[in-house]
Amino acid sequence: MNLLMVIFALVAVFGLIGTIQSIREKAILGIVFNFAAFAVFGWFVFMTIKDQGFPPSLH
């Protein structure tokens, strides 16, 4: 789960970067999909860290 959380965090960061770039280019569809990826993956990472801590406990 630890490596998966790191990968999901990277996807969330890339979603945030893509959202900012899409806002600069005024691409509505890009804003929607990038923000959705940022919100979903970012929320998963946040709740996983909140629930299990970082690094996650095994038991």
mmCIF file of the N, C-alpha and C atoms, coordinates in Angstrom:
data_MODEL
# 
_entry.id   MODEL 
# 
loop_
_atom_site.group_PDB 
_atom_site.id 
_atom_site.type_symbol 
_atom_site.label_atom_id 
_atom_site.label_alt_id 
_atom_site.label_comp_id 
_atom_site.label_asym_id 
_atom_site.label_entity_id 
_atom_site.label_seq_id 
_atom_site.pdbx_PDB_ins_code 
_atom_site.Cartn_x 
_atom_site.Cartn_y 
_atom_site.Cartn_z 
_atom_site.occupancy 
_atom_site.B_iso_or_equiv 
_atom_site.pdbx_formal_charge 
_atom_site.auth_seq_id 
_atom_site.auth_comp_id 
_atom_site.auth_asym_id 
_atom_site.auth_atom_id 
_atom_site.pdbx_PDB_model_num 
ATOM 1   N N  . MET A 1 1  ? 0.828   -1.193 0.000   1.00 0.00 ? 1  MET A N  1 
ATOM 2   C CA . MET A 1 1  ? 0.000   0.000  0.000   1.00 0.00 ? 1  MET A CA 1 
ATOM 3   C C  . MET A 1 1  ? 0.870   1.255  0.000   1.00 0.00 ? 1  MET A C  1 
ATOM 4   N N  . ASN A 1 2  ? 2.085   1.138  0.543   1.00 0.00 ? 2  ASN A N  1 
ATOM 5   C CA . ASN A 1 2  ? 2.930   2.311  0.650   1.00 0.00 ? 2  ASN A CA 1 
ATOM 6   C C  . ASN A 1 2  ? 3.340   2.835  -0.724  1.00 0.00 ? 2  ASN A C  1 
ATOM 7   N N  . LEU A 1 3  ? 3.776   1.949  -1.612  1.00 0.00 ? 3  LEU A N  1 
ATOM 8   C CA . LEU A 1 3  ? 4.180   2.377  -2.945  1.00 0.00 ? 3  LEU A CA 1 
ATOM 9   C C  . LEU A 1 3  ? 2.974   2.861  -3.751  1.00 0.00 ? 3  LEU A C  1 
ATOM 10  N N  . LEU A 1 4  ? 1.839   2.218  -3.579  1.00 0.00 ? 4  LEU A N  1 
ATOM 11  C CA . LEU A 1 4  ? 0.632   2.644  -4.273  1.00 0.00 ? 4  LEU A CA 1 
ATOM 12  C C  . LEU A 1 4  ? 0.218   4.050  -3.842  1.00 0.00 ? 4  LEU A C  1 
ATOM 13  N N  . MET A 1 5  ? 0.389   4.358  -2.563  1.00 0.00 ? 5  MET A N  1 
ATOM 14  C CA . MET A 1 5  ? 0.055   5.687  -2.069  1.00 0.00 ? 5  MET A CA 1 
ATOM 15  C C  . MET A 1 5  ? 0.984   6.737  -2.676  1.00 0.00 ? 5  MET A C  1 
ATOM 16  N N  . VAL A 1 6  ? 2.242   6.417  -2.846  1.00 0.00 ? 6  VAL A N  1 
ATOM 17  C CA . VAL A 1 6  ? 3.194   7.344  -3.459  1.00 0.00 ? 6  VAL A CA 1 
ATOM 18  C C  . VAL A 1 6  ? 2.819   7.591  -4.914  1.00 0.00 ? 6  VAL A C  1 
ATOM 19  N N  . ILE A 1 7  ? 2.455   6.540  -5.634  1.00 0.00 ? 7  ILE A N  1 
ATOM 20  C CA . ILE A 1 7  ? 2.060   6.684  -7.033  1.00 0.00 ? 7  ILE A CA 1 
ATOM 21  C C  . ILE A 1 7  ? 0.794   7.523  -7.146  1.00 0.00 ? 7  ILE A C  1 
ATOM 22  N N  . PHE A 1 8  ? -0.192  7.271  -6.286  1.00 0.00 ? 8  PHE A N  1 
ATOM 23  C CA . PHE A 1 8  ? -1.419  8.063  -6.305  1.00 0.00 ? 8  PHE A CA 1 
ATOM 24  C C  . PHE A 1 8  ? -1.145  9.519  -5.950  1.00 0.00 ? 8  PHE A C  1 
ATOM 25  N N  . ALA A 1 9  ? -0.196  9.765  -5.053  1.00 0.00 ? 9  ALA A N  1 
ATOM 26  C CA . ALA A 1 9  ? 0.161   11.150 -4.710  1.00 0.00 ? 9  ALA A CA 1 
ATOM 27  C C  . ALA A 1 9  ? 0.779   11.856 -5.918  1.00 0.00 ? 9  ALA A C  1 
ATOM 28  N N  . LEU A 1 10 ? 1.596   11.134 -6.672  1.00 0.00 ? 10 LEU A N  1 
ATOM 29  C CA . LEU A 1 10 ? 2.165   11.727 -7.887  1.00 0.00 ? 10 LEU A CA 1 
ATOM 30  C C  . LEU A 1 10 ? 1.080   12.052 -8.910  1.00 0.00 ? 10 LEU A C  1 
ATOM 31  N N  . VAL A 1 11 ? 0.102   11.160 -9.053  1.00 0.00 ? 11 VAL A N  1 
ATOM 32  C CA . VAL A 1 11 ? -1.015  11.417 -9.969  1.00 0.00 ? 11 VAL A CA 1 
ATOM 33  C C  . VAL A 1 11 ? -1.786  12.651 -9.517  1.00 0.00 ? 11 VAL A C  1 
ATOM 34  N N  . ALA A 1 12 ? -1.976  12.807 -8.205  1.00 0.00 ? 12 ALA A N  1 
ATOM 35  C CA . ALA A 1 12 ? -2.677  13.979 -7.687  1.00 0.00 ? 12 ALA A CA 1 
ATOM 36  C C  . ALA A 1 12 ? -1.893  15.256 -7.971  1.00 0.00 ? 12 ALA A C  1 
ATOM 37  N N  . VAL A 1 13 ? -0.590  15.211 -7.803  1.00 0.00 ? 13 VAL A N  1 
ATOM 38  C CA . VAL A 1 13 ? 0.237   16.393 -8.083  1.00 0.00 ? 13 VAL A CA 1 
ATOM 39  C C  . VAL A 1 13 ? 0.196   16.731 -9.566  1.00 0.00 ? 13 VAL A C  1 
ATOM 40  N N  . PHE A 1 14 ? 0.281   15.719 -10.418 1.00 0.00 ? 14 PHE A N  1 
ATOM 41  C CA . PHE A 1 14 ? 0.197   15.965 -11.854 1.00 0.00 ? 14 PHE A CA 1 
ATOM 42  C C  . PHE A 1 14 ? -1.177  16.503 -12.241 1.00 0.00 ? 14 PHE A C  1 
ATOM 43  N N  . GLY A 1 15 ? -2.224  16.040 -11.563 1.00 0.00 ? 15 GLY A N  1 
ATOM 44  C CA . GLY A 1 15 ? -3.561  16.584 -11.803 1.00 0.00 ? 15 GLY A CA 1 
ATOM 45  C C  . GLY A 1 15 ? -3.645  18.049 -11.435 1.00 0.00 ? 15 GLY A C  1 
ATOM 46  N N  . LEU A 1 16 ? -3.005  18.433 -10.337 1.00 0.00 ? 16 LEU A N  1 
ATOM 47  C CA . LEU A 1 16 ? -2.985  19.844 -9.933  1.00 0.00 ? 16 LEU A CA 1 
ATOM 48  C C  . LEU A 1 16 ? -2.215  20.691 -10.935 1.00 0.00 ? 16 LEU A C  1 
ATOM 49  N N  . ILE A 1 17 ? -1.077  20.191 -11.381 1.00 0.00 ? 17 ILE A N  1 
ATOM 50  C CA . ILE A 1 17 ? -0.292  20.913 -12.387 1.00 0.00 ? 17 ILE A CA 1 
ATOM 51  C C  . ILE A 1 17 ? -1.076  21.049 -13.686 1.00 0.00 ? 17 ILE A C  1 
ATOM 52  N N  . GLY A 1 18 ? -1.743  19.975 -14.093 1.00 0.00 ? 18 GLY A N  1 
ATOM 53  C CA . GLY A 1 18 ? -2.559  20.024 -15.307 1.00 0.00 ? 18 GLY A CA 1 
ATOM 54  C C  . GLY A 1 18 ? -3.730  20.971 -15.174 1.00 0.00 ? 18 GLY A C  1 
ATOM 55  N N  . THR A 1 19 ? -4.318  21.051 -13.991 1.00 0.00 ? 19 THR A N  1 
ATOM 56  C CA . THR A 1 19 ? -5.415  21.992 -13.766 1.00 0.00 ? 19 THR A CA 1 
ATOM 57  C C  . THR A 1 19 ? -4.930  23.425 -13.938 1.00 0.00 ? 19 THR A C  1 
ATOM 58  N N  . ILE A 1 20 ? -3.783  23.735 -13.364 1.00 0.00 ? 20 ILE A N  1 
ATOM 59  C CA . ILE A 1 20 ? -3.236  25.092 -13.479 1.00 0.00 ? 20 ILE A CA 1 
ATOM 60  C C  . ILE A 1 20 ? -2.922  25.421 -14.935 1.00 0.00 ? 20 ILE A C  1 
ATOM 61  N N  . GLN A 1 21 ? -2.336  24.479 -15.650 1.00 0.00 ? 21 GLN A N  1 
ATOM 62  C CA . GLN A 1 21 ? -2.026  24.724 -17.062 1.00 0.00 ? 21 GLN A CA 1 
ATOM 63  C C  . GLN A 1 21 ? -3.295  24.884 -17.893 1.00 0.00 ? 21 GLN A C  1 
ATOM 64  N N  . SER A 1 22 ? -4.326  24.111 -17.574 1.00 0.00 ? 22 SER A N  1 
ATOM 65  C CA . SER A 1 22 ? -5.576  24.206 -18.318 1.00 0.00 ? 22 SER A CA 1 
ATOM 66  C C  . SER A 1 22 ? -6.282  25.528 -18.045 1.00 0.00 ? 22 SER A C  1 
ATOM 67  N N  . ILE A 1 23 ? -6.159  26.026 -16.816 1.00 0.00 ? 23 ILE A N  1 
ATOM 68  C CA . ILE A 1 23 ? -6.736  27.338 -16.511 1.00 0.00 ? 23 ILE A CA 1 
ATOM 69  C C  . ILE A 1 23 ? -6.035  28.420 -17.312 1.00 0.00 ? 23 ILE A C  1 
ATOM 70  N N  . ARG A 1 24 ? -4.713  28.325 -17.432 1.00 0.00 ? 24 ARG A N  1 
ATOM 71  C CA . ARG A 1 24 ? -3.961  29.306 -18.223 1.00 0.00 ? 24 ARG A CA 1 
ATOM 72  C C  . ARG A 1 24 ? -4.364  29.268 -19.701 1.00 0.00 ? 24 ARG A C  1 
ATOM 73  N N  . GLU A 1 25 ? -4.634  28.052 -20.217 1.00 0.00 ? 25 GLU A N  1 
ATOM 74  C CA . GLU A 1 25 ? -5.002  27.905 -21.627 1.00 0.00 ? 25 GLU A CA 1 
ATOM 75  C C  . GLU A 1 25 ? -6.501  28.026 -21.861 1.00 0.00 ? 25 GLU A C  1 
ATOM 76  N N  . LYS A 1 26 ? -7.273  28.150 -20.788 1.00 0.00 ? 26 LYS A N  1 
ATOM 77  C CA . LYS A 1 26 ? -8.733  28.271 -20.845 1.00 0.00 ? 26 LYS A CA 1 
ATOM 78  C C  . LYS A 1 26 ? -9.374  27.066 -21.544 1.00 0.00 ? 26 LYS A C  1 
ATOM 79  N N  . ALA A 1 27 ? -8.898  25.876 -21.184 1.00 0.00 ? 27 ALA A N  1 
ATOM 80  C CA . ALA A 1 27 ? -9.445  24.630 -21.727 1.00 0.00 ? 27 ALA A CA 1 
ATOM 81  C C  . ALA A 1 27 ? -10.388 24.035 -20.678 1.00 0.00 ? 27 ALA A C  1 
ATOM 82  N N  . ILE A 1 28 ? -11.687 24.179 -20.915 1.00 0.00 ? 28 ILE A N  1 
ATOM 83  C CA . ILE A 1 28 ? -12.684 23.789 -19.919 1.00 0.00 ? 28 ILE A CA 1 
ATOM 84  C C  . ILE A 1 28 ? -12.635 22.283 -19.633 1.00 0.00 ? 28 ILE A C  1 
ATOM 85  N N  . LEU A 1 29 ? -12.571 21.472 -20.661 1.00 0.00 ? 29 LEU A N  1 
ATOM 86  C CA . LEU A 1 29 ? -12.556 20.022 -20.466 1.00 0.00 ? 29 LEU A CA 1 
ATOM 87  C C  . LEU A 1 29 ? -11.293 19.574 -19.727 1.00 0.00 ? 29 LEU A C  1 
ATOM 88  N N  . GLY A 1 30 ? -10.175 20.210 -20.026 1.00 0.00 ? 30 GLY A N  1 
ATOM 89  C CA . GLY A 1 30 ? -8.936  19.913 -19.314 1.00 0.00 ? 30 GLY A CA 1 
ATOM 90  C C  . GLY A 1 30 ? -9.029  20.277 -17.844 1.00 0.00 ? 30 GLY A C  1 
ATOM 91  N N  . ILE A 1 31 ? -9.661  21.403 -17.557 1.00 0.00 ? 31 ILE A N  1 
ATOM 92  C CA . ILE A 1 31 ? -9.852  21.813 -16.164 1.00 0.00 ? 31 ILE A CA 1 
ATOM 93  C C  . ILE A 1 31 ? -10.687 20.783 -15.424 1.00 0.00 ? 31 ILE A C  1 
ATOM 94  N N  . VAL A 1 32 ? -11.776 20.350 -16.040 1.00 0.00 ? 32 VAL A N  1 
ATOM 95  C CA . VAL A 1 32 ? -12.692 19.411 -15.380 1.00 0.00 ? 32 VAL A CA 1 
ATOM 96  C C  . VAL A 1 32 ? -12.003 18.080 -15.088 1.00 0.00 ? 32 VAL A C  1 
ATOM 97  N N  . PHE A 1 33 ? -11.366 17.492 -16.084 1.00 0.00 ? 33 PHE A N  1 
ATOM 98  C CA . PHE A 1 33 ? -10.764 16.166 -15.891 1.00 0.00 ? 33 PHE A CA 1 
ATOM 99  C C  . PHE A 1 33 ? -9.532  16.215 -14.988 1.00 0.00 ? 33 PHE A C  1 
ATOM 100 N N  . ASN A 1 34 ? -8.708  17.241 -15.128 1.00 0.00 ? 34 ASN A N  1 
ATOM 101 C CA . ASN A 1 34 ? -7.543  17.345 -14.267 1.00 0.00 ? 34 ASN A CA 1 
ATOM 102 C C  . ASN A 1 34 ? -7.944  17.597 -12.824 1.00 0.00 ? 34 ASN A C  1 
ATOM 103 N N  . PHE A 1 35 ? -8.932  18.446 -12.601 1.00 0.00 ? 35 PHE A N  1 
ATOM 104 C CA . PHE A 1 35 ? -9.367  18.697 -11.234 1.00 0.00 ? 35 PHE A CA 1 
ATOM 105 C C  . PHE A 1 35 ? -10.025 17.461 -10.633 1.00 0.00 ? 35 PHE A C  1 
ATOM 106 N N  . ALA A 1 36 ? -10.764 16.717 -11.453 1.00 0.00 ? 36 ALA A N  1 
ATOM 107 C CA . ALA A 1 36 ? -11.382 15.476 -10.950 1.00 0.00 ? 36 ALA A CA 1 
ATOM 108 C C  . ALA A 1 36 ? -10.307 14.474 -10.543 1.00 0.00 ? 36 ALA A C  1 
ATOM 109 N N  . ALA A 1 37 ? -9.260  14.329 -11.339 1.00 0.00 ? 37 ALA A N  1 
ATOM 110 C CA . ALA A 1 37 ? -8.168  13.416 -10.986 1.00 0.00 ? 37 ALA A CA 1 
ATOM 111 C C  . ALA A 1 37 ? -7.469  13.888 -9.714  1.00 0.00 ? 37 ALA A C  1 
ATOM 112 N N  . PHE A 1 38 ? -7.233  15.200 -9.622  1.00 0.00 ? 38 PHE A N  1 
ATOM 113 C CA . PHE A 1 38 ? -6.601  15.750 -8.419  1.00 0.00 ? 38 PHE A CA 1 
ATOM 114 C C  . PHE A 1 38 ? -7.463  15.513 -7.187  1.00 0.00 ? 38 PHE A C  1 
ATOM 115 N N  . ALA A 1 39 ? -8.763  15.738 -7.298  1.00 0.00 ? 39 ALA A N  1 
ATOM 116 C CA . ALA A 1 39 ? -9.653  15.595 -6.148  1.00 0.00 ? 39 ALA A CA 1 
ATOM 117 C C  . ALA A 1 39 ? -9.766  14.136 -5.700  1.00 0.00 ? 39 ALA A C  1 
ATOM 118 N N  . VAL A 1 40 ? -9.967  13.223 -6.637  1.00 0.00 ? 40 VAL A N  1 
ATOM 119 C CA . VAL A 1 40 ? -10.159 11.811 -6.282  1.00 0.00 ? 40 VAL A CA 1 
ATOM 120 C C  . VAL A 1 40 ? -8.882  11.207 -5.712  1.00 0.00 ? 40 VAL A C  1 
ATOM 121 N N  . PHE A 1 41 ? -7.776  11.340 -6.419  1.00 0.00 ? 41 PHE A N  1 
ATOM 122 C CA . PHE A 1 41 ? -6.536  10.737 -5.954  1.00 0.00 ? 41 PHE A CA 1 
ATOM 123 C C  . PHE A 1 41 ? -5.983  11.455 -4.727  1.00 0.00 ? 41 PHE A C  1 
ATOM 124 N N  . GLY A 1 42 ? -6.117  12.767 -4.678  1.00 0.00 ? 42 GLY A N  1 
ATOM 125 C CA . GLY A 1 42 ? -5.667  13.514 -3.508  1.00 0.00 ? 42 GLY A CA 1 
ATOM 126 C C  . GLY A 1 42 ? -6.457  13.149 -2.272  1.00 0.00 ? 42 GLY A C  1 
ATOM 127 N N  . TRP A 1 43 ? -7.773  12.987 -2.414  1.00 0.00 ? 43 TRP A N  1 
ATOM 128 C CA . TRP A 1 43 ? -8.606  12.599 -1.277  1.00 0.00 ? 43 TRP A CA 1 
ATOM 129 C C  . TRP A 1 43 ? -8.241  11.194 -0.797  1.00 0.00 ? 43 TRP A C  1 
ATOM 130 N N  . PHE A 1 44 ? -7.985  10.286 -1.718  1.00 0.00 ? 44 PHE A N  1 
ATOM 131 C CA . PHE A 1 44 ? -7.594  8.932  -1.332  1.00 0.00 ? 44 PHE A CA 1 
ATOM 132 C C  . PHE A 1 44 ? -6.286  8.944  -0.551  1.00 0.00 ? 44 PHE A C  1 
ATOM 133 N N  . VAL A 1 45 ? -5.308  9.697  -1.032  1.00 0.00 ? 45 VAL A N  1 
ATOM 134 C CA . VAL A 1 45 ? -4.015  9.762  -0.346  1.00 0.00 ? 45 VAL A CA 1 
ATOM 135 C C  . VAL A 1 45 ? -4.177  10.406 1.029   1.00 0.00 ? 45 VAL A C  1 
ATOM 136 N N  . PHE A 1 46 ? -4.931  11.489 1.107   1.00 0.00 ? 46 PHE A N  1 
ATOM 137 C CA . PHE A 1 46 ? -5.140  12.175 2.386   1.00 0.00 ? 46 PHE A CA 1 
ATOM 138 C C  . PHE A 1 46 ? -5.808  11.261 3.401   1.00 0.00 ? 46 PHE A C  1 
ATOM 139 N N  . MET A 1 47 ? -6.868  10.581 2.988   1.00 0.00 ? 47 MET A N  1 
ATOM 140 C CA . MET A 1 47 ? -7.584  9.717  3.924   1.00 0.00 ? 47 MET A CA 1 
ATOM 141 C C  . MET A 1 47 ? -6.760  8.485  4.309   1.00 0.00 ? 47 MET A C  1 
ATOM 142 N N  . THR A 1 48 ? -5.935  7.972  3.400   1.00 0.00 ? 48 THR A N  1 
ATOM 143 C CA . THR A 1 48 ? -5.075  6.842  3.727   1.00 0.00 ? 48 THR A CA 1 
ATOM 144 C C  . THR A 1 48 ? -4.029  7.245  4.753   1.00 0.00 ? 48 THR A C  1 
ATOM 145 N N  . ILE A 1 49 ? -3.426  8.410  4.568   1.00 0.00 ? 49 ILE A N  1 
ATOM 146 C CA . ILE A 1 49 ? -2.445  8.892  5.537   1.00 0.00 ? 49 ILE A CA 1 
ATOM 147 C C  . ILE A 1 49 ? -3.120  9.183  6.874   1.00 0.00 ? 49 ILE A C  1 
ATOM 148 N N  . LYS A 1 50 ? -4.301  9.744  6.844   1.00 0.00 ? 50 LYS A N  1 
ATOM 149 C CA . LYS A 1 50 ? -5.026  10.059 8.078   1.00 0.00 ? 50 LYS A CA 1 
ATOM 150 C C  . LYS A 1 50 ? -5.405  8.778  8.830   1.00 0.00 ? 50 LYS A C  1 
ATOM 151 N N  . ASP A 1 51 ? -5.806  7.762  8.105   1.00 0.00 ? 51 ASP A N  1 
ATOM 152 C CA . ASP A 1 51 ? -6.273  6.530  8.728   1.00 0.00 ? 51 ASP A CA 1 
ATOM 153 C C  . ASP A 1 51 ? -5.105  5.646  9.196   1.00 0.00 ? 51 ASP A C  1 
ATOM 154 N N  . GLN A 1 52 ? -4.113  5.437  8.340   1.00 0.00 ? 52 GLN A N  1 
ATOM 155 C CA . GLN A 1 52 ? -3.043  4.493  8.648   1.00 0.00 ? 52 GLN A CA 1 
ATOM 156 C C  . GLN A 1 52 ? -1.741  5.160  9.079   1.00 0.00 ? 52 GLN A C  1 
ATOM 157 N N  . GLY A 1 53 ? -1.626  6.439  8.867   1.00 0.00 ? 53 GLY A N  1 
ATOM 158 C CA . GLY A 1 53 ? -0.382  7.120  9.176   1.00 0.00 ? 53 GLY A CA 1 
ATOM 159 C C  . GLY A 1 53 ? 0.637   6.929  8.072   1.00 0.00 ? 53 GLY A C  1 
ATOM 160 N N  . PHE A 1 54 ? 1.742   7.650  8.176   1.00 0.00 ? 54 PHE A N  1 
ATOM 161 C CA . PHE A 1 54 ? 2.792   7.494  7.182   1.00 0.00 ? 54 PHE A CA 1 
ATOM 162 C C  . PHE A 1 54 ? 4.107   7.284  7.897   1.00 0.00 ? 54 PHE A C  1 
ATOM 163 N N  . PRO A 1 55 ? 4.834   6.242  7.715   1.00 0.00 ? 55 PRO A N  1 
ATOM 164 C CA . PRO A 1 55 ? 4.482   5.087  6.897   1.00 0.00 ? 55 PRO A CA 1 
ATOM 165 C C  . PRO A 1 55 ? 3.365   4.279  7.528   1.00 0.00 ? 55 PRO A C  1 
ATOM 166 N N  . PRO A 1 56 ? 2.577   3.589  6.699   1.00 0.00 ? 56 PRO A N  1 
ATOM 167 C CA . PRO A 1 56 ? 1.412   2.872  7.238   1.00 0.00 ? 56 PRO A CA 1 
ATOM 168 C C  . PRO A 1 56 ? 1.813   1.734  8.167   1.00 0.00 ? 56 PRO A C  1 
ATOM 169 N N  . SER A 1 57 ? 1.030   1.561  9.212   1.00 0.00 ? 57 SER A N  1 
ATOM 170 C CA . SER A 1 57 ? 1.297   0.459  10.150  1.00 0.00 ? 57 SER A CA 1 
ATOM 171 C C  . SER A 1 57 ? 0.763   -0.843 9.556   1.00 0.00 ? 57 SER A C  1 
ATOM 172 N N  . LEU A 1 58 ? 1.433   -1.917 9.847   1.00 0.00 ? 58 LEU A N  1 
ATOM 173 C CA . LEU A 1 58 ? 1.053   -3.207 9.269   1.00 0.00 ? 58 LEU A CA 1 
ATOM 174 C C  . LEU A 1 58 ? -0.079  -3.863 10.034  1.00 0.00 ? 58 LEU A C  1 
ATOM 175 N N  . HIS A 1 59 ? -0.235  -3.553 11.318  1.00 0.00 ? 59 HIS A N  1 
ATOM 176 C CA . HIS A 1 59 ? -1.299  -4.166 12.111  1.00 0.00 ? 59 HIS A CA 1 
ATOM 177 C C  . HIS A 1 59 ? -2.004  -3.141 12.937  1.00 0.00 ? 59 HIS A C  1 
# 
